[in-house]
Amino acid sequence: MMTAEEVRAFALSLPEAQEQEHWGKPSFRVGKKIFAVIQEDGLTLTVKTTAEDRMAYTTMDPLTFSIPASFSNLNYMVVQMNRIDPNELRDLLMLGWRLVAPKRLVKLMS
């Protein structure tokens, strides 16, 4: 399990990642593009993903991964942070970051 503070520390360690409030919640972005949002409960995280990965994760483990109705057309999913291995969550954060970061930054992390 990762805490909200551990998620924050990891997200902000990624190149050019910044924290900015989004509807009263901490979001993590590169430029204006959001790759993760810690939800108000401090136990769930909305993370950017691909349509294919979102379908796979939410199908394999719907107790850990879900798609809120308001996100049905967006490639984000909600992750229960207390139900996921920290390394897997870091991988998902990295994927989200890669999806929004400029190609020049992604190359630095390859």
C-alpha positions in Angstrom: 0.0 0.0 0.0 1.2 3.5 -0.8 -0.1 6.5 1.2 -1.1 9.8 -0.4 2.2 11.3 0.8 4.2 8.5 -0.9 2.2 9.0 -4.1 2.9 12.7 -3.9 6.6 12.2 -3.4 6.9 9.8 -6.3 4.7 11.8 -8.7 6.8 15.0 -7.9 10.0 13.1 -8.5 9.1 12.7 -12.2 10.7 15.3 -14.6 8.7 18.6 -14.7 5.9 17.2 -12.6 4.0 19.8 -10.6 1.3 19.7 -8.0 -1.8 21.9 -8.5 -5.2 21.9 -7.0 -8.0 20.4 -9.1 -11.5 20.9 -7.7 -10.1 21.0 -4.2 -7.9 17.9 -4.6 -4.1 17.6 -5.3 -3.4 16.8 -9.0 -0.1 16.0 -10.6 0.6 17.4 -14.0 3.2 18.0 -16.7 2.4 21.5 -18.0 -1.4 21.6 -18.0 -2.0 17.9 -18.5 -3.1 15.8 -15.5 -1.6 12.4 -14.9 -2.9 11.7 -11.4 -5.3 13.1 -8.8 -5.5 12.1 -5.1 -9.1 11.9 -4.2 -10.6 13.5 -1.1 -10.7 10.2 0.9 -6.9 10.0 0.6 -7.3 6.3 -0.3 -8.1 6.5 -3.9 -6.2 7.8 -6.8 -7.4 8.7 -10.3 -4.6 8.0 -12.8 -4.2 8.5 -16.6 -3.9 5.3 -18.6 -4.6 3.9 -22.0 -8.0 2.6 -23.0 -6.6 -0.9 -23.4 -4.9 -0.9 -19.9 -8.0 0.6 -18.3 -10.2 -2.2 -19.7 -7.7 -4.9 -18.7 -7.2 -3.6 -15.1 -10.9 -3.0 -14.4 -11.9 -6.4 -15.8 -9.2 -8.3 -13.9 -9.7 -6.7 -10.5 -12.8 -4.5 -10.3 -12.4 -4.1 -6.5 -9.1 -2.3 -7.0 -9.6 -0.6 -10.3 -12.8 1.2 -11.5 -14.1 3.7 -13.9 -16.5 6.4 -12.6 -19.4 7.2 -14.8 -18.1 10.8 -15.3 -14.8 9.3 -16.7 -16.4 6.9 -19.2 -15.1 8.9 -22.2 -11.7 9.7 -20.6 -8.7 7.3 -20.2 -8.5 7.6 -16.5 -9.2 5.0 -13.8 -9.6 5.0 -10.1 -7.2 2.9 -8.0 -7.8 1.8 -4.4 -4.3 2.6 -3.0 -4.8 0.2 -0.1 -5.3 -2.8 -2.5 -2.4 -2.4 -4.9 1.3 -3.3 -4.6 3.4 -0.1 -4.3 5.6 -1.1 -7.3 2.5 -1.6 -9.5 1.2 1.8 -8.5 4.5 3.4 -9.3 4.4 1.8 -12.7 0.9 3.2 -13.3 2.0 6.6 -12.2 4.9 6.4 -14.5 2.6 5.3 -17.4 0.3 8.2 -16.7 3.2 10.6 -16.6 4.5 9.2 -20.0 1.1 9.7 -21.6 1.1 13.4 -20.8 4.7 14.4 -20.8 6.4 15.8 -23.9 8.4 13.3 -26.0 11.7 15.0 -25.1 11.0 14.2 -21.4 9.9 10.7 -22.1 13.2 10.1 -23.9 15.1 11.2 -20.8 13.4 8.4 -18.8 13.9 5.6 -21.4 
